[in-house]
Amino acid sequence: MAATKQISLEELAKHNKQGDLWVAVDAKVYDLSRFAAMHPGGLSVLVDEDVAGKDATEAFYSLHRHEVLQRPQYARLQIGVLEGARAKIALREPGAVSLVPYAEPTWLAPGYHSPYYKDYHRKFQTAFRKFIEEVVLPDAQAREEDGKRPSQHVFDEMAKQNILALRMGPGKHLQGKVIMGGVVKPEEFDHFHELIMAQESARIQARGYYDGLGGGTYIGLPPVVNFAKPHIREKVTAEVLTGKKFICLAITEAFAGSDVAGLRCHAKKVQGGWRVTGTKKWITNATFSDYFTTGCRTDKGGLVVLLIERGEGVETKPIKTSYSTSAGTGYITFDNVFVPEDHLLGEENKGLQVILSNFNHERWGMTAGSIGAQRCIVEECLKWTTQRKVFGKPLISQAVVRAKIAAMIARVESAQNWIENVTYQMNNMSYREQADKLAGQIAFCKMYATRTAQETATDAVQIFGGRGITKTGMGKFIEHYHRTVPFDAILGGAEDVLGDLGVRQALRKMPKDARL
């Protein structure tokens, strides 16, 4: 029977029992006669709940996400369309913006304006969202489930489009490269393009995978680009940006988290290089990295940063965390590893400068992604509360629910405006000026964004109820977000540490003669 065959309501009503069961969902008619007995919710949901032989659109969307209908095993059950009815569910095309209020930052919402974004930002956003949804999203959901690292074909496609190079931000490393088919010129690429990338990438709603998809590169490669010997820089940068090899930043230890000065991993100076002994913990991408940008303590008590290549004496093992092992979070053991002299990054005993050099950029990027993920939850909640019915009315009709939604929107919009202001400053400051003027701003912004994100996660679970703590079905993204949102509050510096940093930065600028 052709899937385009017109089926009347009268004909549909005849097929309303076990062994002969049809239903209509959004104007499409499905023959569930054979499937009914295998229905995950049981046969009674279809027969006893009075949906067999009827238009079950409302019942379906109160229990299932639309994606269920797109799965091949269910799509092939369609036998026709409901006579005189039209599909009402409008799916967003890949790359298109959502029309749900507050599902997009203001600059993307139809009819709104922004002083920050140009036409080339908008073209880039459209192309990048399409890439994320068509290339990255399917792999992200699969790998988040099985815990494997992101598939190599995704890295290959990112390298082909020079997206891996874009993760490093604007700079000389982009010269001569064709970015995503020429959608933006290398000299035009700025920090707002980076902001777009971070927020669009968060739409995959797979937090572990997101870190696995080059999180180590984002923080581990900049010290190589900025402080390595030219021949080392060229070799390693080429390998990493083409997706052939992977790199991570190995700073944190069991004894030294935010306390970088407390590192114990030891580098002993020997003939022709160094011998490194020690451990690193909670290192993103460690389990599959080929290079480790490693902070060590020297015999003189200073810090040194060495580029260590995976080989003899280097061992990594996964650490189980509350998000997926696709992030490659690992524990590293360096057992008397020889590191050649030319793998020194920066100067001997001046490693703290190397370690701190990229912290602002790292924290800014994490903040941007955190805000993007929070906005996705706002969209999920707005969709759910308008389609879910309780006591005969949409959930959104409850004042307490509207109050939670209002708080969510206020939080994400304030964080978005703050990060855009900081980004504008970055575009108009030198790297040195950013370190001087924006370290506190970025620290405060990250602290605010991650704290409000956790409030939004808590409210979202209350709105979704039991579905919000279930790993599948309607609330699967809410459950995932609530479980993984603390990562943003820890990685790159815990909230309290960043808040204190921001205040100390402000105190350095306090006028000596300031009085009440």
One Martini backbone bead per residue (centre of mass of N, CA, C, O) as a GRO file, in nm:
protein
  516
    1MET     BB    1   0.095   0.037   0.025
    2ALA     BB    2   0.087   0.356  -0.021
    3ALA     BB    3   0.197   0.642   0.158
    4THR     BB    4  -0.021   0.834  -0.024
    5LYS     BB    5  -0.273   0.722   0.064
    6GLN     BB    6  -0.606   0.784   0.109
    7ILE     BB    7  -0.750   0.806   0.443
    8SER     BB    8  -1.018   0.774   0.620
    9LEU     BB    9  -1.173   0.789   0.921
   10GLU     BB   10  -1.351   0.542   0.870
   11GLU     BB   11  -1.125   0.347   0.791
   12LEU     BB   12  -0.953   0.381   1.045
   13ALA     BB   13  -1.179   0.280   1.256
   14LYS     BB   14  -1.171  -0.033   1.167
   15HIS     BB   15  -0.865  -0.030   1.299
   16ASN     BB   16  -0.908  -0.126   1.658
   17LYS     BB   17  -0.735  -0.399   1.698
   18GLN     BB   18  -0.592  -0.676   1.756
   19GLY     BB   19  -0.423  -0.734   1.443
   20ASP     BB   20  -0.593  -0.446   1.369
   21LEU     BB   21  -0.385  -0.156   1.372
   22TRP     BB   22  -0.448   0.192   1.352
   23VAL     BB   23  -0.281   0.514   1.312
   24ALA     BB   24  -0.265   0.872   1.359
   25VAL     BB   25   0.015   1.106   1.277
   26ASP     BB   26   0.025   1.391   1.145
   27ALA     BB   27  -0.151   1.267   0.882
   28LYS     BB   28  -0.034   0.984   0.938
   29VAL     BB   29  -0.055   0.638   0.854
   30TYR     BB   30  -0.037   0.346   1.072
   31ASP     BB   31   0.064   0.004   1.081
   32LEU     BB   32   0.042  -0.185   1.405
   33SER     BB   33  -0.030  -0.487   1.405
   34ARG     BB   34   0.265  -0.616   1.452
   35PHE     BB   35   0.389  -0.403   1.661
   36ALA     BB   36   0.208  -0.385   1.919
   37ALA     BB   37   0.340  -0.627   2.086
   38MET     BB   38   0.630  -0.446   2.084
   39HIS     BB   39   0.551  -0.222   2.245
   40PRO     BB   40   0.710  -0.065   2.502
   41GLY     BB   41   0.418   0.010   2.650
   42GLY     BB   42   0.228  -0.176   2.530
   43LEU     BB   43  -0.080  -0.271   2.410
   44SER     BB   44  -0.276  -0.104   2.596
   45VAL     BB   45  -0.199   0.181   2.497
   46LEU     BB   46  -0.346   0.129   2.216
   47VAL     BB   47  -0.627   0.004   2.311
   48ASP     BB   48  -0.724   0.115   2.604
   49GLU     BB   49  -0.652   0.436   2.529
   50ASP     BB   50  -0.805   0.518   2.266
   51VAL     BB   51  -0.619   0.507   1.965
   52ALA     BB   52  -0.734   0.304   1.800
   53GLY     BB   53  -0.847   0.425   1.497
   54LYS     BB   54  -0.702   0.711   1.542
   55ASP     BB   55  -0.609   1.028   1.625
   56ALA     BB   56  -0.274   1.031   1.796
   57THR     BB   57  -0.113   1.296   1.821
   58GLU     BB   58  -0.137   1.392   2.116
   59ALA     BB   59  -0.045   1.127   2.249
   60PHE     BB   60   0.228   1.103   2.118
   61TYR     BB   61   0.348   1.399   2.212
   62SER     BB   62   0.326   1.310   2.525
   63LEU     BB   63   0.560   1.058   2.480
   64HIS     BB   64   0.712   1.161   2.209
   65ARG     BB   65   0.947   1.216   1.991
   66HIS     BB   66   0.974   1.283   1.659
   67GLU     BB   67   1.221   1.093   1.593
   68VAL     BB   68   1.068   0.825   1.595
   69LEU     BB   69   0.936   0.860   1.304
   70GLN     BB   70   1.237   0.858   1.160
   71ARG     BB   71   1.273   0.578   1.205
   72PRO     BB   72   1.287   0.318   0.995
   73GLN     BB   73   1.108   0.105   1.162
   74TYR     BB   74   0.863   0.325   1.161
   75ALA     BB   75   0.837   0.458   0.879
   76ARG     BB   76   0.751   0.181   0.732
   77LEU     BB   77   0.448   0.184   0.864
   78GLN     BB   78   0.351   0.361   0.655
   79ILE     BB   79   0.034   0.374   0.441
   80GLY     BB   80  -0.057   0.685   0.469
   81VAL     BB   81  -0.305   0.946   0.451
   82LEU     BB   82  -0.513   1.175   0.579
   83GLU     BB   83  -0.802   1.277   0.484
   84GLY     BB   84  -0.790   1.633   0.474
   85ALA     BB   85  -0.510   1.642   0.605
   86ARG     BB   86  -0.245   1.826   0.775
   87ALA     BB   87   0.058   1.886   0.855
   88LYS     BB   88   0.184   2.056   1.168
   89ILE     BB   89   0.475   1.962   1.185
   90ALA     BB   90   0.757   2.173   1.190
   91LEU     BB   91   1.060   2.121   1.058
   92ARG     BB   92   1.384   2.191   1.092
   93GLU     BB   93   1.625   2.273   0.898
   94PRO     BB   94   1.937   2.242   0.832
   95GLY     BB   95   2.057   2.561   0.962
   96ALA     BB   96   1.816   2.662   1.083
   97VAL     BB   97   1.616   2.849   1.270
   98SER     BB   98   1.442   2.899   1.549
   99LEU     BB   99   1.097   3.000   1.649
  100VAL     BB  100   1.149   2.978   1.934
  101PRO     BB  101   1.148   3.154   2.195
  102TYR     BB  102   1.483   3.185   2.304
  103ALA     BB  103   1.640   2.967   2.121
  104GLU     BB  104   1.785   3.229   2.038
  105PRO     BB  105   1.975   3.464   1.992
  106THR     BB  106   1.889   3.776   1.907
  107TRP     BB  107   2.062   3.798   1.636
  108LEU     BB  108   1.880   3.541   1.513
  109ALA     BB  109   1.620   3.668   1.542
  110PRO     BB  110   1.357   3.767   1.390
  111GLY     BB  111   1.382   4.130   1.372
  112TYR     BB  112   1.660   4.160   1.491
  113HIS     BB  113   1.950   4.322   1.647
  114SER     BB  114   2.316   4.395   1.602
  115PRO     BB  115   2.647   4.534   1.652
  116TYR     BB  116   2.836   4.264   1.615
  117TYR     BB  117   2.706   4.139   1.351
  118LYS     BB  118   2.769   4.015   1.039
  119ASP     BB  119   2.717   3.862   0.746
  120TYR     BB  120   2.960   3.657   0.791
  121HIS     BB  121   2.838   3.545   1.050
  122ARG     BB  122   2.570   3.436   0.937
  123LYS     BB  123   2.688   3.245   0.724
  124PHE     BB  124   2.855   3.082   0.922
  125GLN     BB  125   2.629   2.982   1.106
  126THR     BB  126   2.472   2.822   0.894
  127ALA     BB  127   2.705   2.631   0.809
  128PHE     BB  128   2.778   2.523   1.092
  129ARG     BB  129   2.506   2.403   1.175
  130LYS     BB  130   2.487   2.205   0.942
  131PHE     BB  131   2.741   2.049   1.017
  132ILE     BB  132   2.656   1.963   1.300
  133GLU     BB  133   2.382   1.816   1.217
  134GLU     BB  134   2.506   1.622   0.984
  135VAL     BB  135   2.795   1.522   1.113
  136VAL     BB  136   2.801   1.530   1.438
  137LEU     BB  137   2.534   1.446   1.583
  138PRO     BB  138   2.516   1.140   1.518
  139ASP     BB  139   2.788   1.069   1.654
  140ALA     BB  140   2.736   1.188   1.933
  141GLN     BB  141   2.499   0.999   2.021
  142ALA     BB  142   2.651   0.731   1.979
  143ARG     BB  143   2.908   0.788   2.160
  144GLU     BB  144   2.761   0.860   2.421
  145GLU     BB  145   2.660   0.566   2.448
  146ASP     BB  146   2.947   0.390   2.400
  147GLY     BB  147   3.219   0.578   2.479
  148LYS     BB  148   3.358   0.655   2.237
  149ARG     BB  149   3.538   0.818   2.045
  150PRO     BB  150   3.538   1.017   1.810
  151SER     BB  151   3.518   0.986   1.493
  152GLN     BB  152   3.740   1.014   1.238
  153HIS     BB  153   3.550   1.136   1.017
  154VAL     BB  154   3.501   1.399   1.174
  155PHE     BB  155   3.791   1.503   1.181
  156ASP     BB  156   3.829   1.500   0.875
  157GLU     BB  157   3.606   1.708   0.813
  158MET     BB  158   3.720   1.934   0.992
  159ALA     BB  159   3.988   1.954   0.839
  160LYS     BB  160   3.873   2.011   0.555
  161GLN     BB  161   3.726   2.287   0.678
  162ASN     BB  162   3.919   2.407   0.911
  163ILE     BB  163   3.801   2.373   1.210
  164LEU     BB  164   4.045   2.302   1.383
  165ALA     BB  165   4.180   2.581   1.338
  166LEU     BB  166   3.945   2.757   1.460
  167ARG     BB  167   3.981   2.666   1.763
  168MET     BB  168   4.232   2.882   1.791
  169GLY     BB  169   4.146   3.116   1.642
  170PRO     BB  170   4.268   3.394   1.557
  171GLY     BB  171   4.535   3.402   1.299
  172LYS     BB  172   4.814   3.292   1.124
  173HIS     BB  173   4.713   2.986   1.097
  174LEU     BB  174   4.489   3.084   0.862
  175GLN     BB  175   4.665   3.138   0.642
  176GLY     BB  176   4.551   3.017   0.326
  177LYS     BB  177   4.275   2.918   0.417
  178VAL     BB  178   3.982   2.730   0.359
  179ILE     BB  179   3.666   2.816   0.494
  180MET     BB  180   3.408   2.642   0.438
  181GLY     BB  181   3.431   2.716   0.121
  182GLY     BB  182   3.449   3.048   0.185
  183VAL     BB  183   3.248   3.185   0.402
  184VAL     BB  184   3.529   3.283   0.528
  185LYS     BB  185   3.787   3.480   0.587
  186PRO     BB  186   4.070   3.473   0.763
  187GLU     BB  187   4.071   3.794   0.822
  188GLU     BB  188   3.763   3.783   0.942
  189PHE     BB  189   3.820   3.608   1.165
  190ASP     BB  190   3.675   3.597   1.492
  191HIS     BB  191   3.541   3.578   1.812
  192PHE     BB  192   3.246   3.547   1.703
  193HIS     BB  193   3.296   3.289   1.553
  194GLU     BB  194   3.375   3.131   1.803
  195LEU     BB  195   3.111   3.169   1.954
  196ILE     BB  196   2.942   3.020   1.749
  197MET     BB  197   3.084   2.747   1.770
  198ALA     BB  198   3.030   2.690   2.071
  199GLN     BB  199   2.711   2.715   2.058
  200GLU     BB  200   2.658   2.510   1.832
  201SER     BB  201   2.803   2.261   1.957
  202ALA     BB  202   2.602   2.238   2.205
  203ARG     BB  203   2.357   2.111   2.031
  204ILE     BB  204   2.433   1.801   2.072
  205GLN     BB  205   2.390   1.712   2.366
  206ALA     BB  206   2.713   1.602   2.435
  207ARG     BB  207   2.942   1.657   2.664
  208GLY     BB  208   3.167   1.446   2.627
  209TYR     BB  209   3.198   1.473   2.321
  210TYR     BB  210   3.268   1.773   2.314
  211ASP     BB  211   3.546   1.723   2.452
  212GLY     BB  212   3.645   1.504   2.245
  213LEU     BB  213   3.620   1.736   2.010
  214GLY     BB  214   3.904   1.900   2.088
  215GLY     BB  215   3.961   1.995   2.382
  216GLY     BB  216   4.271   1.949   2.388
  217THR     BB  217   4.346   2.138   2.157
  218TYR     BB  218   4.238   2.409   2.272
  219ILE     BB  219   4.464   2.379   2.527
  220GLY     BB  220   4.733   2.222   2.409
  221LEU     BB  221   4.834   2.388   2.145
  222PRO     BB  222   4.898   2.692   2.207
  223PRO     BB  223   5.179   2.649   2.350
  224VAL     BB  224   5.308   2.548   2.088
  225VAL     BB  225   5.256   2.791   1.904
  226ASN     BB  226   5.389   3.011   2.120
  227PHE     BB  227   5.666   2.823   2.246
  228ALA     BB  228   5.786   2.663   2.030
  229LYS     BB  229   5.986   2.538   1.824
  230PRO     BB  230   5.954   2.570   1.495
  231HIS     BB  231   5.976   2.260   1.415
  232ILE     BB  232   5.769   2.166   1.624
  233ARG     BB  233   5.532   2.344   1.557
  234GLU     BB  234   5.489   2.255   1.261
  235LYS     BB  235   5.452   1.952   1.305
  236VAL     BB  236   5.225   1.942   1.523
  237THR     BB  237   5.017   2.130   1.396
  238ALA     BB  238   4.974   1.966   1.137
  239GLU     BB  239   4.879   1.701   1.273
  240VAL     BB  240   4.635   1.821   1.434
  241LEU     BB  241   4.483   1.999   1.203
  242THR     BB  242   4.444   1.713   1.029
  243GLY     BB  243   4.364   1.470   1.242
  244LYS     BB  244   4.614   1.262   1.297
  245LYS     BB  245   4.651   1.401   1.580
  246PHE     BB  246   4.670   1.431   1.945
  247ILE     BB  247   4.602   1.670   2.214
  248CYS     BB  248   4.697   1.773   2.554
  249LEU     BB  249   4.645   1.905   2.884
  250ALA     BB  250   4.896   1.846   3.150
  251ILE     BB  251   4.833   1.962   3.480
  252THR     BB  252   4.654   1.816   3.657
  253GLU     BB  253   4.635   1.695   3.996
  254ALA     BB  254   4.566   1.542   4.288
  255PHE     BB  255   4.740   1.789   4.440
  256ALA     BB  256   4.668   1.986   4.171
  257GLY     BB  257   4.448   2.199   4.055
  258SER     BB  258   4.416   2.523   4.080
  259ASP     BB  259   4.710   2.471   4.200
  260VAL     BB  260   4.969   2.516   4.001
  261ALA     BB  261   5.208   2.561   4.211
  262GLY     BB  262   5.159   2.241   4.323
  263LEU     BB  263   5.326   2.081   4.147
  264ARG     BB  264   5.495   1.737   4.123
  265CYS     BB  265   5.582   1.686   3.863
  266HIS     BB  266   5.902   1.571   3.746
  267ALA     BB  267   6.194   1.750   3.606
  268LYS     BB  268   6.503   1.625   3.498
  269LYS     BB  269   6.808   1.724   3.419
  270VAL     BB  270   6.973   1.610   3.122
  271GLN     BB  271   7.124   1.480   2.871
  272GLY     BB  272   6.937   1.632   2.611
  273GLY     BB  273   6.721   1.689   2.862
  274TRP     BB  274   6.455   1.499   3.018
  275ARG     BB  275   6.311   1.361   3.324
  276VAL     BB  276   5.987   1.219   3.375
  277THR     BB  277   5.797   1.217   3.692
  278GLY     BB  278   5.452   1.122   3.724
  279THR     BB  279   5.119   1.273   3.752
  280LYS     BB  280   4.787   1.284   3.601
  281LYS     BB  281   4.449   1.435   3.632
  282TRP     BB  282   4.170   1.488   3.447
  283ILE     BB  283   4.244   1.446   3.135
  284THR     BB  284   4.155   1.566   2.843
  285ASN     BB  285   4.216   1.316   2.596
  286ALA     BB  286   4.431   1.115   2.711
  287THR     BB  287   4.355   0.823   2.590
  288PHE     BB  288   4.410   0.952   2.266
  289SER     BB  289   4.678   1.087   2.286
  290ASP     BB  290   5.007   1.189   2.150
  291TYR     BB  291   5.013   1.457   2.319
  292PHE     BB  292   5.174   1.639   2.609
  293THR     BB  293   5.109   1.928   2.783
  294THR     BB  294   5.351   1.964   3.046
  295GLY     BB  295   5.362   2.019   3.388
  296CYS     BB  296   5.665   2.094   3.584
  297ARG     BB  297   5.900   2.026   3.826
  298THR     BB  298   6.205   2.141   3.933
  299ASP     BB  299   6.499   2.144   4.106
  300LYS     BB  300   6.458   2.472   4.144
  301GLY     BB  301   6.123   2.501   4.174
  302GLY     BB  302   6.024   2.537   3.909
  303LEU     BB  303   5.861   2.572   3.597
  304VAL     BB  304   5.782   2.337   3.331
  305VAL     BB  305   5.717   2.295   2.976
  306LEU     BB  306   5.634   1.988   2.808
  307LEU     BB  307   5.655   1.792   2.514
  308ILE     BB  308   5.493   1.485   2.519
  309GLU     BB  309   5.531   1.172   2.383
  310ARG     BB  310   5.403   0.892   2.305
  311GLY     BB  311   5.553   0.617   2.496
  312GLU     BB  312   5.791   0.529   2.679
  313GLY     BB  313   5.646   0.562   3.008
  314VAL     BB  314   5.352   0.603   2.891
  315GLU     BB  315   5.039   0.612   3.075
  316THR     BB  316   4.688   0.537   3.020
  317LYS     BB  317   4.368   0.589   3.196
  318PRO     BB  318   4.052   0.579   3.265
  319ILE     BB  319   3.796   0.799   3.392
  320LYS     BB  320   3.517   0.790   3.583
  321THR     BB  321   3.237   0.979   3.510
  322SER     BB  322   2.928   1.158   3.462
  323TYR     BB  323   3.043   1.131   3.181
  324SER     BB  324   3.151   1.042   2.893
  325THR     BB  325   3.427   0.857   2.755
  326SER     BB  326   3.453   1.036   2.489
  327ALA     BB  327   3.655   1.244   2.631
  328GLY     BB  328   3.914   1.093   2.755
  329THR     BB  329   3.940   1.077   3.049
  330GLY     BB  330   4.257   1.083   3.241
  331TYR     BB  331   4.535   0.894   3.357
  332ILE     BB  332   4.880   0.985   3.407
  333THR     BB  333   5.198   0.814   3.353
  334PHE     BB  334   5.537   0.906   3.433
  335ASP     BB  335   5.827   0.688   3.366
  336ASN     BB  336   6.110   0.810   3.301
  337VAL     BB  337   6.079   1.025   3.071
  338PHE     BB  338   6.211   1.117   2.773
  339VAL     BB  339   6.291   1.468   2.688
  340PRO     BB  340   6.374   1.667   2.464
  341GLU     BB  341   6.500   1.982   2.456
  342ASP     BB  342   6.310   2.083   2.203
  343HIS     BB  343   6.036   2.034   2.402
  344LEU     BB  344   6.048   2.307   2.508
  345LEU     BB  345   5.829   2.549   2.654
  346GLY     BB  346   5.991   2.806   2.655
  347GLU     BB  347   6.128   2.856   2.967
  348GLU     BB  348   6.318   2.782   3.214
  349ASN     BB  349   6.131   2.830   3.505
  350LYS     BB  350   5.872   2.969   3.308
  351GLY     BB  351   5.590   2.799   3.297
  352LEU     BB  352   5.361   2.976   3.408
  353GLN     BB  353   5.325   3.152   3.156
  354VAL     BB  354   5.235   2.921   2.973
  355ILE     BB  355   4.990   2.820   3.138
  356LEU     BB  356   4.837   3.109   3.160
  357SER     BB  357   4.809   3.215   2.858
  358ASN     BB  358   4.516   3.036   2.798
  359PHE     BB  359   4.296   3.070   3.019
  360ASN     BB  360   4.104   3.287   2.910
  361HIS     BB  361   4.025   3.144   2.646
  362GLU     BB  362   3.923   2.888   2.775
  363ARG     BB  363   3.701   3.015   2.958
  364TRP     BB  364   3.546   3.155   2.738
  365GLY     BB  365   3.470   2.900   2.577
  366MET     BB  366   3.317   2.757   2.806
  367THR     BB  367   3.105   2.977   2.845
  368ALA     BB  368   2.980   2.973   2.564
  369GLY     BB  369   2.889   2.674   2.576
  370SER     BB  370   2.715   2.693   2.830
  371ILE     BB  371   2.507   2.893   2.713
  372GLY     BB  372   2.419   2.723   2.472
  373ALA     BB  373   2.310   2.483   2.641
  374GLN     BB  374   2.101   2.646   2.806
  375ARG     BB  375   1.925   2.725   2.560
  376CYS     BB  376   1.834   2.439   2.487
  377ILE     BB  377   1.664   2.405   2.749
  378VAL     BB  378   1.464   2.626   2.697
  379GLU     BB  379   1.345   2.496   2.444
  380GLU     BB  380   1.254   2.231   2.566
  381CYS     BB  381   1.058   2.361   2.777
  382LEU     BB  382   0.873   2.514   2.582
  383LYS     BB  383   0.776   2.269   2.425
  384TRP     BB  384   0.670   2.092   2.657
  385THR     BB  385   0.468   2.301   2.802
  386THR     BB  386   0.283   2.325   2.528
  387GLN     BB  387   0.221   1.994   2.488
  388ARG     BB  388   0.170   1.938   2.777
  389LYS     BB  389  -0.090   1.779   2.967
  390VAL     BB  390  -0.267   1.904   3.263
  391PHE     BB  391  -0.572   1.903   3.376
  392GLY     BB  392  -0.651   1.977   3.058
  393LYS     BB  393  -0.380   2.148   3.036
  394PRO     BB  394  -0.124   2.314   2.972
  395LEU     BB  395   0.158   2.344   3.157
  396ILE     BB  396   0.192   2.661   3.108
  397SER     BB  397  -0.071   2.740   3.283
  398GLN     BB  398   0.120   2.730   3.513
  399ALA     BB  399   0.263   2.962   3.713
  400VAL     BB  400   0.514   2.805   3.817
  401VAL     BB  401   0.621   2.742   3.534
  402ARG     BB  402   0.648   3.031   3.425
  403ALA     BB  403   0.855   3.116   3.642
  404LYS     BB  404   1.078   2.923   3.551
  405ILE     BB  405   1.101   3.023   3.262
  406ALA     BB  406   1.170   3.315   3.328
  407ALA     BB  407   1.437   3.253   3.474
  408MET     BB  408   1.580   3.116   3.239
  409ILE     BB  409   1.575   3.352   3.042
  410ALA     BB  410   1.721   3.562   3.218
  411ARG     BB  411   1.985   3.405   3.246
  412VAL     BB  412   2.066   3.359   2.944
  413GLU     BB  413   2.052   3.656   2.849
  414SER     BB  414   2.261   3.777   3.043
  415ALA     BB  415   2.496   3.591   2.960
  416GLN     BB  416   2.500   3.663   2.659
  417ASN     BB  417   2.559   3.968   2.691
  418TRP     BB  418   2.824   3.934   2.841
  419ILE     BB  419   2.985   3.763   2.630
  420GLU     BB  420   2.959   3.973   2.401
  421ASN     BB  421   3.113   4.199   2.538
  422VAL     BB  422   3.378   4.046   2.579
  423THR     BB  423   3.420   3.980   2.278
  424TYR     BB  424   3.447   4.272   2.184
  425GLN     BB  425   3.701   4.330   2.347
  426MET     BB  426   3.880   4.114   2.216
  427ASN     BB  427   3.862   4.244   1.924
  428ASN     BB  428   3.997   4.532   2.071
  429MET     BB  429   4.244   4.359   2.181
  430SER     BB  430   4.518   4.261   2.291
  431TYR     BB  431   4.655   4.004   2.449
  432ARG     BB  432   4.767   4.178   2.680
  433GLU     BB  433   4.504   4.334   2.743
  434GLN     BB  434   4.332   4.090   2.813
  435ALA     BB  435   4.500   4.000   3.061
  436ASP     BB  436   4.451   4.274   3.215
  437LYS     BB  437   4.116   4.326   3.166
  438LEU     BB  438   3.967   4.010   3.136
  439ALA     BB  439   4.016   3.800   3.356
  440GLY     BB  440   3.786   3.887   3.551
  441GLN     BB  441   3.547   3.890   3.358
  442ILE     BB  442   3.566   3.591   3.275
  443ALA     BB  443   3.544   3.471   3.555
  444PHE     BB  444   3.266   3.587   3.622
  445CYS     BB  445   3.110   3.479   3.377
  446LYS     BB  446   3.157   3.182   3.434
  447MET     BB  447   3.037   3.170   3.713
  448TYR     BB  448   2.754   3.266   3.631
  449ALA     BB  449   2.685   3.061   3.406
  450THR     BB  450   2.720   2.796   3.580
  451ARG     BB  451   2.520   2.862   3.803
  452THR     BB  452   2.268   2.911   3.626
  453ALA     BB  453   2.273   2.634   3.489
  454GLN     BB  454   2.202   2.473   3.750
  455GLU     BB  455   1.929   2.605   3.790
  456THR     BB  456   1.809   2.519   3.519
  457ALA     BB  457   1.839   2.215   3.560
  458THR     BB  458   1.652   2.194   3.806
  459ASP     BB  459   1.396   2.315   3.675
  460ALA     BB  460   1.375   2.112   3.439
  461VAL     BB  461   1.319   1.862   3.608
  462GLN     BB  462   1.055   1.966   3.731
  463ILE     BB  463   0.905   1.998   3.458
  464PHE     BB  464   0.956   1.683   3.363
  465GLY     BB  465   1.012   1.506   3.589
  466GLY     BB  466   1.065   1.180   3.534
  467ARG     BB  467   1.187   1.249   3.252
  468GLY     BB  468   1.437   1.418   3.381
  469ILE     BB  469   1.557   1.108   3.491
  470THR     BB  470   1.564   0.997   3.190
  471LYS     BB  471   1.771   0.864   2.928
  472THR     BB  472   1.501   0.855   2.775
  473GLY     BB  473   1.312   1.034   2.570
  474MET     BB  474   1.177   1.338   2.636
  475GLY     BB  475   1.414   1.390   2.885
  476LYS     BB  476   1.715   1.321   2.795
  477PHE     BB  477   1.846   1.612   2.789
  478ILE     BB  478   1.789   1.682   3.080
  479GLU     BB  479   1.939   1.456   3.219
  480HIS     BB  480   2.213   1.514   3.089
  481TYR     BB  481   2.243   1.805   3.188
  482HIS     BB  482   2.216   1.757   3.495
  483ARG     BB  483   2.466   1.555   3.504
  484THR     BB  484   2.691   1.758   3.336
  485VAL     BB  485   2.695   2.067   3.429
  486PRO     BB  486   2.937   2.065   3.644
  487PHE     BB  487   3.180   2.074   3.453
  488ASP     BB  488   3.180   2.384   3.391
  489ALA     BB  489   3.236   2.451   3.708
  490ILE     BB  490   3.538   2.312   3.695
  491LEU     BB  491   3.652   2.361   3.440
  492GLY     BB  492   3.905   2.607   3.445
  493GLY     BB  493   3.777   2.653   3.725
  494ALA     BB  494   3.636   2.708   3.998
  495GLU     BB  495   3.405   2.927   4.102
  496ASP     BB  496   3.547   3.038   4.358
  497VAL     BB  497   3.819   3.091   4.225
  498LEU     BB  498   3.711   3.292   4.009
  499GLY     BB  499   3.587   3.496   4.198
  500ASP     BB  500   3.852   3.568   4.341
  501LEU     BB  501   4.004   3.656   4.092
  502GLY     BB  502   3.819   3.894   4.016
  503VAL     BB  503   3.866   4.057   4.275
  504ARG     BB  504   4.177   4.078   4.259
  505GLN     BB  505   4.175   4.228   3.991
  506ALA     BB  506   4.019   4.475   4.099
  507LEU     BB  507   4.218   4.559   4.329
  508ARG     BB  508   4.452   4.641   4.131
  509LYS     BB  509   4.256   4.895   4.026
  510MET     BB  510   4.245   5.047   4.275
  511PRO     BB  511   4.231   5.342   4.395
  512LYS     BB  512   4.413   5.495   4.646
  513ASP     BB  513   4.183   5.746   4.684
  514ALA     BB  514   3.942   5.577   4.754
  515ARG     BB  515   3.630   5.704   4.894
  516LEU     BB  516   3.326   5.762   5.073
   0.00000   0.00000   0.00000
